[in-house]
């Protein structure tokens, strides 16, 4: 019981501290996005982020609505495709633990990485149909975890701020917003009606 109370007390304390400082000017933050290093064709493939969510568990329990079921299918298909890609890449490497750039390039020519834009397109279609429900928020969360979506990030964050700021599920996004979307975190830490969300936002900041 003690291990469960600890994090809750911490989040509550953070939320209360943020509330007390709501009337003070916010600190000057570096709003410039971090520059990503160029990815050359000779690099080893890196595992993509897979944001934790309840879609798969809910699907197994048979409690998903139709839109959430579609999102769960997108998540499942993309993960299975990437898993197959990494297995094929590892198989092509064999016992070679230190491949040369030339060897990696040759493997990349033989083992094609799945095109993530396929699933992003399906997710965007789901979002375009209705950007206001919980399935939409979960779709945005999944999309923010995909490397190909960075140029669309401002639009996605705008939809979150417009339609979802009152939701208790916003706390699940805090970790993903810490690097590039601190302005939204500041608003959540002060304005969210949910103590848990305010606490998580403070912790992420």
MDTraj code that builds the backbone (N, CA, C; nanometers):
import mdtraj as md
import numpy as np

residues = "UNK UNK UNK UNK UNK UNK UNK UNK UNK UNK UNK UNK UNK UNK UNK UNK UNK UNK UNK UNK UNK UNK UNK UNK UNK UNK UNK UNK UNK UNK UNK UNK UNK UNK UNK UNK UNK UNK UNK UNK UNK UNK UNK UNK UNK UNK UNK UNK UNK UNK UNK UNK UNK UNK UNK UNK UNK UNK UNK UNK UNK UNK UNK UNK UNK UNK UNK UNK UNK UNK UNK UNK UNK UNK UNK UNK UNK UNK UNK UNK UNK UNK UNK UNK UNK UNK UNK UNK UNK UNK UNK UNK UNK UNK UNK UNK UNK UNK UNK UNK UNK UNK UNK UNK UNK UNK UNK UNK UNK UNK UNK UNK UNK UNK UNK UNK UNK UNK UNK UNK UNK UNK UNK UNK UNK UNK UNK UNK UNK UNK UNK UNK UNK UNK UNK UNK UNK UNK UNK UNK UNK UNK UNK UNK UNK UNK UNK UNK UNK UNK UNK UNK UNK UNK UNK UNK UNK UNK UNK UNK UNK UNK UNK UNK UNK UNK UNK UNK UNK UNK UNK UNK UNK UNK UNK UNK UNK UNK UNK UNK UNK UNK UNK UNK UNK UNK UNK UNK UNK UNK UNK UNK UNK UNK UNK UNK UNK UNK UNK UNK UNK UNK UNK UNK UNK".split()
xyz = np.array([
    [0.0830, -0.1198, 0.0000],
    [0.0000, 0.0000, 0.0000],
    [0.0868, 0.1253, 0.0000],
    [0.2030, 0.1205, 0.0733],
    [0.2916, 0.2358, 0.0851],
    [0.3504, 0.2741, -0.0497],
    [0.3852, 0.1734, -0.1335],
    [0.4462, 0.2024, -0.2626],
    [0.3496, 0.2707, -0.3563],
    [0.2191, 0.2514, -0.3382],
    [0.1213, 0.3189, -0.4233],
    [0.0976, 0.4626, -0.3765],
    [0.1020, 0.4861, -0.2453],
    [0.0729, 0.6184, -0.1910],
    [0.1848, 0.7162, -0.2249],
    [0.3115, 0.6689, -0.2259],
    [0.4247, 0.7574, -0.2493],
    [0.4126, 0.8422, -0.3747],
    [0.3977, 0.7807, -0.4953],
    [0.3863, 0.8607, -0.6175],
    [0.2665, 0.9539, -0.6166],
    [0.1553, 0.9096, -0.5564],
    [0.0357, 0.9941, -0.5540],
    [0.0617, 1.1200, -0.4729],
    [0.1273, 1.1035, -0.3557],
    [0.1593, 1.2196, -0.2719],
    [0.2537, 1.3129, -0.3447],
    [0.3525, 1.2564, -0.4178],
    [0.4470, 1.3373, -0.4930],
    [0.3763, 1.4202, -0.5985],
    [0.2887, 1.3558, -0.6761],
    [0.2168, 1.4276, -0.7812],
    [0.1260, 1.5338, -0.7232],
    [0.0602, 1.5029, -0.6125],
    [-0.0272, 1.6006, -0.5491],
    [0.0527, 1.7203, -0.5019],
    [0.1706, 1.6956, -0.4439],
    [0.2546, 1.8053, -0.3979],
    [0.3008, 1.8925, -0.5116],
    [0.3388, 1.8293, -0.6228],
    [0.3811, 1.9056, -0.7399],
    [0.2683, 1.9907, -0.7938],
    [0.1486, 1.9331, -0.8005],
    [0.0341, 2.0076, -0.8519],
    [0.0020, 2.1264, -0.7639],
    [0.0062, 2.1085, -0.6312],
    [-0.0221, 2.2180, -0.5393],
    [0.0841, 2.3265, -0.5500],
    [0.2091, 2.2844, -0.5661],
    [0.3164, 2.3820, -0.5803],
    [0.2985, 2.4645, -0.7056],
    [0.2594, 2.3991, -0.8139],
    [0.2352, 2.4721, -0.9386],
    [0.1198, 2.5698, -0.9220],
    [0.0146, 2.5252, -0.8506],
    [-0.1014, 2.6114, -0.8309],
    [-0.0636, 2.7378, -0.7551],
    [0.0245, 2.7247, -0.6540],
    [0.0660, 2.8398, -0.5753],
    [0.1471, 2.9375, -0.6581],
    [0.2176, 2.8840, -0.7578],
    [0.3023, 2.9696, -0.8404],
    [0.2324, 3.0154, -0.9672],
    [0.1009, 2.9932, -0.9751],
    [0.0276, 3.0258, -1.0978],
    [0.0334, 3.1732, -1.1299],
    [0.0453, 3.2596, -1.0278],
    [0.0420, 3.4037, -1.0501],
    [0.1801, 3.4635, -1.0712],
    [0.2837, 3.3812, -1.0653],
    [0.4187, 3.4305, -1.0877],
    [0.4559, 3.4119, -1.2327],
    [0.5413, 3.5011, -1.2861],
    [0.5791, 3.4885, -1.4279],
    [0.6472, 3.3567, -1.4533],
    [0.6157, 3.2887, -1.5643],
    [0.6796, 3.1605, -1.5954],
    [0.8254, 3.1807, -1.6278],
    [0.9068, 3.0822, -1.6029],
    [1.0491, 3.0938, -1.6344],
    [1.0703, 3.1009, -1.7836],
    [1.1818, 3.1666, -1.8209],
    [1.2165, 3.1744, -1.9630],
    [1.2656, 3.0381, -2.0072],
    [1.2007, 2.9836, -2.1066],
    [1.2338, 2.8475, -2.1514],
    [1.2943, 2.8515, -2.2896],
    [1.3759, 2.7558, -2.3187],
    [1.4308, 2.7409, -2.4527],
    [1.3287, 2.6702, -2.5388],
    [1.2644, 2.7448, -2.6276],
    [1.1566, 2.6877, -2.7092],
    [1.2049, 2.6332, -2.8413],
    [1.3355, 2.6428, -2.8674],
    [1.3854, 2.5902, -2.9934],
    [1.3900, 2.4391, -2.9870],
    [1.3302, 2.3705, -3.0862],
    [1.3313, 2.2239, -3.0850],
    [1.4711, 2.1704, -3.1006],
    [1.4964, 2.0605, -3.0345],
    [1.6282, 1.9984, -3.0449],
    [1.6522, 1.9527, -3.1869],
    [1.7731, 1.9772, -3.2358],
    [1.8067, 1.9382, -3.3728],
    [1.8465, 1.7916, -3.3745],
    [1.7823, 1.7186, -3.4587],
    [1.8118, 1.5752, -3.4689],
    [1.9337, 1.5555, -3.5567],
    [2.0171, 1.4612, -3.5217],
    [2.1324, 1.4296, -3.6037],
    [2.0892, 1.3601, -3.7310],
    [2.1625, 1.3897, -3.8358],
    [2.1273, 1.3304, -3.9646],
    [2.1398, 1.1795, -3.9584],
    [2.0463, 1.1122, -4.0199],
    [2.0470, 0.9658, -4.0221],
    [2.0991, 0.9195, -4.1558],
    [2.2210, 0.8700, -4.1589],
    [2.2795, 0.8265, -4.2843],
    [2.2337, 0.6859, -4.3163],
    [2.2552, 0.6494, -4.4404],
    [2.2093, 0.5178, -4.4853],
    [2.2963, 0.4065, -4.4294],
    [2.4086, 0.4434, -4.3603],
    [2.4972, 0.3397, -4.3093],
    [2.4740, 0.3128, -4.1610],
    [2.3740, 0.3768, -4.0992],
    [2.3474, 0.3539, -3.9581],
    [2.2657, 0.2273, -3.9372],
    [2.2858, 0.1683, -3.8221],
    [2.2031, 0.0543, -3.7842],
    [2.0617, 0.1037, -3.7602],
    [1.9601, 0.0263, -3.7941],
    [1.8219, 0.0692, -3.7708],
    [1.7944, 0.0807, -3.6219],
    [1.7268, 0.1878, -3.5834],
    [1.6949, 0.2112, -3.4424],
    [1.5500, 0.1759, -3.4154],
    [1.5242, 0.1213, -3.2962],
    [1.3870, 0.0880, -3.2591],
    [1.3048, 0.2151, -3.2489],
    [1.1849, 0.2147, -3.3049],
    [1.0976, 0.3296, -3.2964],
    [1.0317, 0.3356, -3.1596],
    [0.9927, 0.4583, -3.1215],
    [0.9202, 0.4744, -2.9960],
    [0.7848, 0.4069, -3.0068],
    [0.7476, 0.3391, -2.9003],
    [0.6159, 0.2776, -2.8951],
    [0.5461, 0.3286, -2.7701],
    [0.4742, 0.4419, -2.7820],
    [0.4114, 0.4982, -2.6632],
    [0.3165, 0.4007, -2.5970],
    [0.3295, 0.3891, -2.4664],
    [0.2428, 0.2971, -2.3929],
    [0.0993, 0.3444, -2.3984],
    [0.0078, 0.2539, -2.4166],
    [-0.1333, 0.2898, -2.4214],
    [-0.2183, 0.1712, -2.3838],
    [-0.3467, 0.1969, -2.3681],
    [-0.4381, 0.0923, -2.3236],
    [-0.5093, 0.0252, -2.4395],
    [-0.4745, 0.0607, -2.5637],
    [-0.5496, 0.0115, -2.6789],
    [-0.5459, -0.1407, -2.6891],
    [-0.4250, -0.1977, -2.6791],
    [-0.4131, -0.3423, -2.6957],
    [-0.4836, -0.4168, -2.5837],
    [-0.4649, -0.3696, -2.4598],
    [-0.5296, -0.4347, -2.3460],
    [-0.6814, -0.4254, -2.3560],
    [-0.7312, -0.3099, -2.3964],
    [-0.8749, -0.2920, -2.4093],
    [-0.9308, -0.3785, -2.5212],
    [-0.8543, -0.3922, -2.6293],
    [-0.8989, -0.4767, -2.7392],
    [-0.9112, -0.6217, -2.6928],
    [-0.8133, -0.6675, -2.6134],
    [-0.8179, -0.8045, -2.5622],
    [-0.9378, -0.8248, -2.4698],
    [-0.9754, -0.7181, -2.3985],
    [-1.0887, -0.7280, -2.3067],
    [-1.2221, -0.7100, -2.3772],
    [-1.2181, -0.6743, -2.5062],
    [-1.3405, -0.6584, -2.5832],
    [-1.4229, -0.5373, -2.5449],
    [-1.3557, -0.4273, -2.5017],
    [-1.4295, -0.3095, -2.4565],
    [-1.4078, -0.1874, -2.5457],
    [-1.3410, -0.2016, -2.6569],
    [-1.3132, -0.0884, -2.7432],
    [-1.4338, -0.0494, -2.8278],
    [-1.4505, 0.0815, -2.8494],
    [-1.5498, 0.1280, -2.9444],
    [-1.4923, 0.1118, -3.0851],
    [-1.5741, 0.1241, -3.1904],
    [-1.5257, 0.0996, -3.3269],
    [-1.4050, 0.1842, -3.3659],
    [-1.4031, 0.3113, -3.3291],
    [-1.2888, 0.3957, -3.3666],
    [-1.1621, 0.3531, -3.2919],
    [-1.1765, 0.3180, -3.1655],
    [-1.0611, 0.2703, -3.0898],
    [-1.0114, 0.1361, -3.1424],
    [-1.1031, 0.0534, -3.1911],
    [-1.0633, -0.0741, -3.2512],
    [-0.9786, -0.0504, -3.3764],
    [-1.0172, 0.0499, -3.4539],
    [-0.9386, 0.0815, -3.5742],
    [-0.7990, 0.1290, -3.5370],
    [-0.7888, 0.2104, -3.4321],
    [-0.6574, 0.2558, -3.3870],
    [-0.5749, 0.1387, -3.3363],
    [-0.6368, 0.0495, -3.2604],
    [-0.5652, -0.0679, -3.2098],
    [-0.5121, -0.1529, -3.3250],
    [-0.5900, -0.1635, -3.4326],
    [-0.5459, -0.2406, -3.5490],
    [-0.4255, -0.1751, -3.6157],
    [-0.4271, -0.0416, -3.6239],
    [-0.3139, 0.0318, -3.6820],
    [-0.1886, 0.0087, -3.5989],
    [-0.2019, 0.0211, -3.4669],
    [-0.0878, -0.0012, -3.3779],
    [-0.0323, -0.1427, -3.3936],
    [-0.1217, -0.2407, -3.3952],
    [-0.0807, -0.3806, -3.4025],
    [-0.0097, -0.4104, -3.5345],
    [-0.0663, -0.3643, -3.6443],
    [-0.0066, -0.3925, -3.7758],
    [0.1303, -0.3258, -3.7894],
    [0.1432, -0.2022, -3.7425],
    [0.2711, -0.1324, -3.7550],
    [0.3780, -0.1987, -3.6684],
    [0.3413, -0.2404, -3.5480],
    [0.4373, -0.3068, -3.4602],
    [0.4813, -0.4417, -3.5170],
    [0.3860, -0.5158, -3.5714],
    [0.4203, -0.6458, -3.6290],
    [0.5126, -0.6294, -3.7500],
    [0.4863, -0.5272, -3.8310],
    [0.5699, -0.5036, -3.9480],
    [0.7120, -0.4644, -3.9075],
    [0.7236, -0.3782, -3.8050],
    [0.8562, -0.3377, -3.7598],
    [0.9295, -0.4537, -3.6929],
    [0.8578, -0.5353, -3.6174],
    [0.9204, -0.6525, -3.5560],
    [0.9771, -0.7454, -3.6628],
    [0.8994, -0.7669, -3.7688],
    [0.9451, -0.8530, -3.8785],
    [1.0685, -0.7940, -3.9462],
    [1.0709, -0.6614, -3.9604],
    [1.1850, -0.5945, -4.0225],
    [1.3117, -0.6132, -3.9400],
    [1.3017, -0.5902, -3.8084],
    [1.4196, -0.6032, -3.7227],
    [1.4696, -0.7478, -3.7181],
    [1.3777, -0.8436, -3.7202],
    [1.4180, -0.9834, -3.7210],
    [1.4916, -1.0169, -3.8502],
    [1.4407, -0.9650, -3.9628],
    [1.5060, -0.9896, -4.0911],
    [1.6438, -0.9240, -4.0959],
    [1.6531, -0.8044, -4.0390],
    [1.7813, -0.7342, -4.0361],
    [1.8824, -0.8111, -3.9515],
    [1.8378, -0.8572, -3.8346],
    [1.9262, -0.9340, -3.7471],
    [1.9692, -1.0651, -3.8134],
    [1.8754, -1.1266, -3.8838],
    [1.9081, -1.2514, -3.9527],
    [2.0132, -1.2281, -4.0604],
    [2.0016, -1.1143, -4.1308],
    [2.0996, -1.0825, -4.2352],
    [2.2366, -1.0526, -4.1757],
    [2.2376, -0.9940, -4.0556],
    [2.3656, -0.9685, -3.9884],
    [2.4321, -1.0978, -3.9450],
    [2.3509, -1.1933, -3.9020],
    [2.4067, -1.3193, -3.8547],
    [2.4910, -1.2998, -3.7302],
    [2.6103, -1.3558, -3.7310],
    [2.7013, -1.3457, -3.6165],
    [2.7926, -1.2235, -3.6244],
    [2.7719, -1.1404, -3.7242],
    [2.8555, -1.0215, -3.7424],
    [2.8126, -0.9127, -3.6442],
    [2.8853, -0.8984, -3.5344],
    [2.8489, -0.8023, -3.4311],
    [2.9004, -0.6621, -3.4602],
    [2.9973, -0.6485, -3.5488],
    [3.0530, -0.5181, -3.5821],
    [3.0578, -0.5016, -3.7344],
    [2.9407, -0.4873, -3.7972],
    [2.9379, -0.4746, -3.9436],
    [2.9967, -0.3423, -3.9895],
    [3.0554, -0.3440, -4.1063],
    [3.1073, -0.2209, -4.1653],
    [2.9926, -0.1427, -4.2273],
    [3.0202, -0.0180, -4.2602],
    [2.9192, 0.0666, -4.3238],
    [2.8747, 0.0056, -4.4572],
    [2.9681, -0.0518, -4.5277],
    [2.9352, -0.1138, -4.6562],
    [2.8428, -0.2334, -4.6373],
    [2.8688, -0.3134, -4.5357],
    [2.7841, -0.4297, -4.5091],
    [2.6426, -0.3877, -4.4674],
    [2.6327, -0.2838, -4.3853],
    [2.5009, -0.2346, -4.3434],
    [2.4227, -0.1820, -4.4625],
    [2.4911, -0.1086, -4.5504],
    [2.4255, -0.0563, -4.6705],
    [2.3728, -0.1692, -4.7572],
    [2.4505, -0.2737, -4.7711],
    [2.4090, -0.3885, -4.8521],
    [2.2870, -0.4567, -4.7913],
    [2.2840, -0.4700, -4.6582],
    [2.1693, -0.5322, -4.5919],
    [2.0453, -0.4457, -4.6101],
    [2.0637, -0.3137, -4.5993],
    [1.9495, -0.2231, -4.6187],
    [1.8906, -0.2355, -4.7589],
    [1.9745, -0.2664, -4.8551],
    [1.9259, -0.2857, -4.9917],
    [1.8455, -0.4143, -5.0043],
    [1.8774, -0.5121, -4.9204],
    [1.8098, -0.6406, -4.9261],
    [1.6865, -0.6469, -4.8361],
    [1.6943, -0.5800, -4.7214],
    [1.5848, -0.5811, -4.6230],
    [1.5223, -0.4428, -4.6188],
    [1.4036, -0.4298, -4.6691],
    [1.3379, -0.3004, -4.6804],
    [1.2590, -0.2670, -4.5540],
    [1.2840, -0.1492, -4.5001],
    [1.2104, -0.1036, -4.3821],
    [1.0677, -0.0665, -4.4210],
    [0.9693, -0.1046, -4.3411],
    [0.8298, -0.0692, -4.3721],
    [0.8115, 0.0822, -4.3792],
    [0.7224, 0.1255, -4.4652],
    [0.6932, 0.2678, -4.4808],
    [0.5906, 0.3097, -4.3760],
    [0.6359, 0.3816, -4.2738],
    [0.5476, 0.4232, -4.1662],
    [0.4368, 0.5166, -4.2104],
    [0.4532, 0.5799, -4.3274],
    [0.3514, 0.6735, -4.3756],
    [0.2191, 0.6028, -4.4049],
    [0.2254, 0.4739, -4.4303],
    [0.1028, 0.3980, -4.4565],
    [0.0116, 0.4020, -4.3350],
    [0.0678, 0.3714, -4.2171],
    [-0.0134, 0.3699, -4.0941],
    [-0.0452, 0.5110, -4.0465],
    [0.0480, 0.6037, -4.0701],
    [0.0193, 0.7422, -4.0333],
    [-0.0971, 0.7975, -4.1143],
    [-0.1046, 0.7573, -4.2412],
    [-0.2158, 0.8013, -4.3247],
    [-0.3491, 0.7505, -4.2729],
    [-0.3509, 0.6247, -4.2303],
    [-0.4738, 0.5678, -4.1743],
    [-0.5107, 0.6348, -4.0427],
    [-0.4094, 0.6649, -3.9616],
    [-0.4344, 0.7336, -3.8350],
    [-0.4868, 0.8746, -3.8598],
    [-0.4308, 0.9423, -3.9591],
    [-0.4766, 1.0773, -3.9909],
    [-0.6209, 1.0765, -4.0389],
    [-0.6577, 0.9763, -4.1161],
    [-0.7961, 0.9633, -4.1613],
    [-0.8900, 0.9460, -4.0419],
    [-0.8489, 0.8648, -3.9471],
    [-0.9280, 0.8441, -3.8255],
    [-0.9427, 0.9751, -3.7487],
    [-0.8349, 1.0514, -3.7415],
    [-0.8367, 1.1786, -3.6699],
    [-0.9229, 1.2813, -3.7425],
    [-0.9166, 1.2826, -3.8744],
    [-0.9946, 1.3789, -3.9525],
    [-1.1447, 1.3568, -3.9372],
    [-1.1857, 1.2332, -3.9154],
    [-1.3282, 1.2032, -3.9014],
    [-1.3885, 1.2669, -3.7772],
    [-1.3120, 1.2690, -3.6690],
    [-1.3597, 1.3296, -3.5444],
    [-1.2392, 1.3553, -3.4544],
    [-1.1938, 1.4814, -3.4418],
    [-1.0760, 1.5099, -3.3595],
    [-1.1073, 1.5322, -3.2123],
    [-1.2335, 1.5080, -3.1712],
    [-1.2758, 1.5489, -3.0369],
    [-1.2929, 1.4361, -2.9360],
    [-1.3047, 1.3109, -2.9792],
    [-1.3341, 1.2042, -2.8829],
    [-1.2054, 1.1443, -2.8263],
    [-1.2210, 1.0503, -2.7330],
    [-1.1054, 0.9898, -2.6683],
    [-1.0205, 0.9108, -2.7669],
    [-1.0845, 0.8481, -2.8649],
    [-1.0093, 0.7755, -2.9680],
    [-0.9183, 0.8720, -3.0433],
    [-0.9644, 0.9945, -3.0648],
    [-0.8830, 1.0949, -3.1328],
    [-0.7609, 1.1301, -3.0489],
    [-0.7792, 1.1487, -2.9183],
    [-0.6658, 1.1804, -2.8310],
    [-0.5648, 1.0657, -2.8313],
    [-0.6114, 0.9422, -2.8252],
    [-0.5211, 0.8274, -2.8295],
    [-0.4509, 0.8166, -2.9647],
    [-0.5210, 0.8556, -3.0709],
    [-0.4596, 0.8569, -3.2039],
    [-0.3478, 0.9594, -3.2096],
    [-0.3725, 1.0771, -3.1552],
    [-0.2701, 1.1816, -3.1517],
    [-0.1492, 1.1336, -3.0709],
    [-0.1762, 1.0697, -2.9592],
    [-0.0679, 1.0192, -2.8757],
    [0.0181, 0.9197, -2.9535],
    [-0.0467, 0.8284, -3.0265],
    [0.0285, 0.7305, -3.1054],
    [0.1085, 0.8004, -3.2155],
    [0.0465, 0.8973, -3.2827],
    [0.1139, 0.9664, -3.3921],
    [0.2354, 1.0442, -3.3424],
    [0.2261, 1.1037, -3.2239],
    [0.3387, 1.1801, -3.1702],
    [0.4597, 1.0915, -3.1431],
    [0.4389, 0.9623, -3.1286],
    [0.5492, 0.8701, -3.1053],
    [0.6167, 0.8205, -3.2315],
    [0.5695, 0.8633, -3.3488],
    [0.6251, 0.8179, -3.4763],
    [0.7212, 0.9222, -3.5320],
    [0.8378, 0.8795, -3.5750],
    [0.9410, 0.9730, -3.6200],
    [0.8990, 1.0521, -3.7431],
    [0.8149, 0.9932, -3.8275],
    [0.7777, 1.0593, -3.9532],
    [0.6805, 1.1754, -3.9339],
    [0.6283, 1.1957, -3.8129],
    [0.5193, 1.2910, -3.7931],
    [0.5673, 1.4278, -3.7458],
    [0.6970, 1.4477, -3.7298],
    [0.7478, 1.5704, -3.6678],
    [0.6989, 1.6979, -3.7376],
    [0.6917, 1.7003, -3.8688],
    [0.6493, 1.8223, -3.9367],
    [0.5019, 1.8534, -3.9133],
    [0.4253, 1.7538, -3.8713],
    [0.2832, 1.7748, -3.8422],
    [0.2581, 1.7957, -3.6929],
    [0.3632, 1.7966, -3.6133],
    [0.3491, 1.8048, -3.4684],
    [0.2716, 1.9295, -3.4228],
    [0.3001, 2.0489, -3.4765],
    [0.2260, 2.1669, -3.4311],
    [0.0749, 2.1539, -3.4507],
    [0.0325, 2.0906, -3.5598],
    [-0.1104, 2.0731, -3.5851],
    [-0.1706, 1.9786, -3.4820],
    [-0.1004, 1.8704, -3.4522],
    [-0.1499, 1.7735, -3.3543],
    [-0.1600, 1.8361, -3.2155],
    [-0.0583, 1.9134, -3.1778],
    [-0.0606, 1.9794, -3.0475],
    [-0.1747, 2.0799, -3.0416],
    [-0.2009, 2.1458, -3.1543],
    [-0.3123, 2.2400, -3.1590],
    [-0.4460, 2.1711, -3.1360],
    [-0.4619, 2.0510, -3.1916],
    [-0.5862, 1.9756, -3.1704],
    [-0.6005, 1.9330, -3.0248],
    [-0.4887, 1.8953, -2.9639],
    [-0.4928, 1.8582, -2.8222],
    [-0.5387, 1.9760, -2.7378],
    [-0.4797, 2.0918, -2.7623],
    [-0.5129, 2.2103, -2.6835],
    [-0.6568, 2.2564, -2.7076],
    [-0.7056, 2.2376, -2.8276],
    [-0.8407, 2.2830, -2.8612],
    [-0.9492, 2.1924, -2.8063],
    [-0.9246, 2.0610, -2.8081],
    [-1.0338, 1.9668, -2.7804],
    [-1.0176, 1.8815, -2.6541],
    [-0.8974, 1.8735, -2.5965],
    [-0.8757, 1.7674, -2.4967],
    [-0.8178, 1.8137, -2.3634],
    [-0.8022, 1.9418, -2.3404],
    [-0.7353, 1.9894, -2.2197],
    [-0.8084, 1.9516, -2.0910],
    [-0.9376, 1.9266, -2.0993],
    [-1.0155, 1.8949, -1.9792],
    [-1.0136, 1.7457, -1.9445],
    [-0.9525, 1.6644, -2.0280],
    [-0.9580, 1.5195, -2.0082],
    [-0.8580, 1.4724, -1.9022],
    [-0.8963, 1.3765, -1.8185],
    [-0.8014, 1.3195, -1.7225],
    [-0.6913, 1.2389, -1.7911],
    [-0.7180, 1.1909, -1.9124],
    [-0.6186, 1.1115, -1.9857],
    [-0.5006, 1.1961, -2.0345],
    [-0.5094, 1.3277, -2.0225],
    [-0.4000, 1.4141, -2.0667],
    [-0.2709, 1.3851, -1.9916],
    [-0.2829, 1.3313, -1.8704],
    [-0.1630, 1.3005, -1.7945],
    [-0.0728, 1.2016, -1.8650],
    [-0.1306, 1.1148, -1.9488],
    [-0.0522, 1.0138, -2.0195],
    [0.0392, 1.0751, -2.1250],
    [0.0135, 1.2003, -2.1646],
    [0.0941, 1.2648, -2.2672],
    [0.2121, 1.3423, -2.2104],
    [0.2142, 1.3650, -2.0803],
    [0.3119, 1.4573, -2.0223],
    [0.4558, 1.4224, -2.0574],
    [0.4913, 1.2949, -2.0455],
    [0.6277, 1.2562, -2.0766],
    [0.6660, 1.2833, -2.2212],
    [0.5697, 1.2687, -2.3117],
    [0.5963, 1.2891, -2.4541],
    [0.6090, 1.4374, -2.4891],
    [0.5541, 1.5251, -2.4035],
    [0.5534, 1.6678, -2.4318],
    [0.6736, 1.7403, -2.3715],
    [0.7514, 1.6724, -2.2893],
    [0.8537, 1.7388, -2.2093],
    [0.9605, 1.8090, -2.2926],
    [0.9978, 1.7532, -2.4057],
    [1.1085, 1.8092, -2.4819],
    [1.0665, 1.9234, -2.5733],
    [0.9555, 1.9047, -2.6448],
    [0.9207, 1.9994, -2.7507],
    [0.7969, 2.0837, -2.7239],
    [0.7200, 2.0509, -2.6222],
    [0.5903, 2.1172, -2.6047],
    [0.5718, 2.1656, -2.4611],
    [0.6725, 2.2327, -2.4078],
    [0.6688, 2.2751, -2.2683],
    [0.5626, 2.3823, -2.2433],
    [0.5314, 2.4604, -2.3455],
    [0.4265, 2.5607, -2.3295],
    [0.2930, 2.4969, -2.2958],
    [0.2617, 2.3867, -2.3627],
    [0.1381, 2.3147, -2.3345],
    [0.1424, 2.2533, -2.1956],
    [0.2586, 2.2032, -2.1561],
    [0.2729, 2.1469, -2.0214],
    [0.2480, 2.2529, -1.9146],
    [0.2972, 2.3736, -1.9372],
    [0.2760, 2.4810, -1.8408],
    [0.1267, 2.5092, -1.8231],
    [0.0539, 2.5111, -1.9337],
    [-0.0909, 2.5348, -1.9269],
    [-0.1599, 2.4211, -1.8520],
    [-0.1180, 2.2974, -1.8786],
    [-0.1772, 2.1834, -1.8106],
    [-0.1495, 2.1878, -1.6603],
    [-0.0287, 2.2295, -1.6230],
    [0.0099, 2.2304, -1.4818],
    [-0.0720, 2.3303, -1.4012],
    [-0.1279, 2.4310, -1.4672],
    [-0.2055, 2.5340, -1.3979],
    [-0.3555, 2.5171, -1.4189],
    [-0.3954, 2.4824, -1.5418],
    [-0.5368, 2.4906, -1.5791],
    [-0.6123, 2.3589, -1.5792],
    [-0.5439, 2.2465, -1.5763],
    [-0.6173, 2.1200, -1.5792],
    [-0.7042, 2.1063, -1.4542],
    [-0.8287, 2.0592, -1.4703],
    [-0.9153, 2.0395, -1.3542],
    [-0.8794, 1.9142, -1.2738],
    [-0.7805, 1.8388, -1.3202],
    [-0.7464, 1.7111, -1.2565],
    [-0.6116, 1.7212, -1.1854],
    [-0.6111, 1.6914, -1.0571],
    [-0.4902, 1.6997, -0.9758],
    [-0.3794, 1.6117, -1.0317],
    [-0.4145, 1.4917, -1.0758],
    [-0.3149, 1.3994, -1.1298],
    [-0.2465, 1.4582, -1.2530],
    [-0.3244, 1.5210, -1.3408],
    [-0.2681, 1.5801, -1.4624],
    [-0.1767, 1.6965, -1.4266],
    [-0.2204, 1.7819, -1.3352],
    [-0.1366, 1.8949, -1.2950],
    [-0.0048, 1.8464, -1.2341],
    [-0.0139, 1.7413, -1.1533],
    [0.1063, 1.6868, -1.0926],
    [0.2021, 1.6286, -1.1961],
    [0.1480, 1.5536, -1.2901],
    [0.2331, 1.4940, -1.3945],
    [0.2973, 1.6024, -1.4814],
    [0.2192, 1.7064, -1.5108],
    [0.2739, 1.8154, -1.5932],
    [0.3882, 1.8849, -1.5206],
    [0.3705, 1.9102, -1.3914],
    [0.4780, 1.9709, -1.3117],
    [0.6022, 1.8824, -1.3110],
    [0.5809, 1.7535, -1.2935],
    [0.6940, 1.6598, -1.2900],
    [0.7669, 1.6595, -1.4245],
    [0.6928, 1.6622, -1.5347],
    [0.7539, 1.6621, -1.6682],
    [0.8324, 1.7904, -1.6913],
    [0.7817, 1.9028, -1.6383],
    [0.8529, 2.0285, -1.6531],
    [0.9822, 2.0302, -1.5710],
])
top = md.Topology()
chain = top.add_chain()
for i, resn in enumerate(residues, 1):
    res = top.add_residue(resn, chain, resSeq=i)
    for name in ("N", "CA", "C"):
        top.add_atom(name, md.element.get_by_symbol(name[0]), res)
traj = md.Trajectory(xyz[None], top)
